[in-house]
């Protein structure tokens, strides 16, 4: 049976960790003697450069080693790096990233929240730091702090206008991600957890960040693991299965699958009502319930917004042999917390989504304990 919290992938990568981000599947690596000549090189945009030795020249090798050293130094005091992934857009990756980070910081952990969704950065608003600016010093970029335990970094802080479109090709995006990883000063003492919110899909940004993390982590294992987010319907699951295969191919351990937006849950007293003429009759209905059936007001109303496909996200997790972390309901207070930039579990401790989110964070901490936690466990 697999570990219920951390699934260590055993399959080796099919692409060299030193390969360019836009390399073909099965890349032998630009410094290989077969570079530019192997069957996997056919049609690769880097084939010409590889065949002429552009990547394997002494200057190129020295530059690569310097980059690797910079990455290792920058992340040397980060205990755990967690990627939040999904093959599908709009399933709540940023919500999960922000609220997991907020919850960890509320428990006293030192947390970094890195937004690498270059074209659609949502983290600053959800973390309550919209409109703030980062500052540069000799030690690098100083991130914005949502609270004393939560540091946030995003391209949003570097834009002159909040609504400005970021129209960049892959190499420029990858360059900024590398800058984020190498030049952000997360503060004295480092981080217990670095949560990285990613764009949807399995594109350049994903390949690059996995490669950068592999270079940065001297143990040979890059990211500590990935949280994969999905909604219940097949339209989402079809893309998320591709994301799980991406994790398998790149040897990123899957910490678990979160089923987000799993039914709408709200108290009857918080609902609105309309009559047959589409007129708001909320006040009349609530008054009637208060008079005739007051106990109903405290009941929870639940409805499935997205139809679950087959065995749903839990069945998908079982099929891939990865943990299922649980369901997060469509809780209006969770959505409001993200709009207001506050910690959901602190602001709404009795809301329907609070216990499931706390349970997910508990599992994450158990899967990736920090040093102090391990010492406390040994003493007890």
Secondary structure by P-SEA (a helix, b strand, c coil): cccccbbbbccccccccccccccccccccccccccccccccccccaaaaaaacccccaaaaaaaaaaaaaaaaaaccccbbbbbccccccccaaaaaaaaaaaaaaaccbbbbbbccccccccccccccccbbbbbccccbbbbbccccbbbbccccccccccccccccaaaaaaaaaaaacccccccccccbbbbbbcccccaaaaaaaaaaaaaccccccccbbbbbbcccaaaaaaaaaaaaaaaaaccccccccccccccccccccbbbbccccccaaaaaaaaaaacccccccbbbbbbccccccccaaaaaaaacccccccccccaaaaaaaaaccccccccccccaaaaaaaaaaaaaaacccaaaaaaaaac
